[in-house]
């Protein structure tokens, strides 16, 4: 698997509503870096979703550290905010996958992620 991360990941709620983006910054080939979250949803459903609420909090908090691990056929991006539970992105070889975090002591899927499409 080519572990070269996309610089921007599109974030969608469980229901498929657009929520925003995660922007990643890491040296080429590095297994860690920093990221920020941008909330760009225009629908109330996206904003009010579990992922929308998490992205809103992470956006306000600023930059966050992340690390990347390979788990079998999957790539795992673990975002480690200072004052919030970790957010885990489990991605396939096309960097598409699920977003999980802790809600009320339980690890739950709150949405999905895929590389942002480039606009020429």
Number of C-alpha atoms within 10 A of each C-alpha: 11 9 16 13 19 15 13 20 21 18 30 24 24 17 12 12 21 24 29 24 23 22 17 20 17 17 9 9 10 13 16 18 15 15 22 20 24 18 22 16 18 12 11 11 16 24 22 15 19 20 26 26 16 19 23 19 15 23 18 12 15 12 17 17 17 21 16 19 14 14 10 8 10 18 23 21 20 20 23 18 17 12 9 14 15 16 21 21 25 22 21 16 12 13 22 18 18 21 24 19 23 15 12 7 8 9 14 13 19 22 24 25 23 21 18 15 10 6 4 3
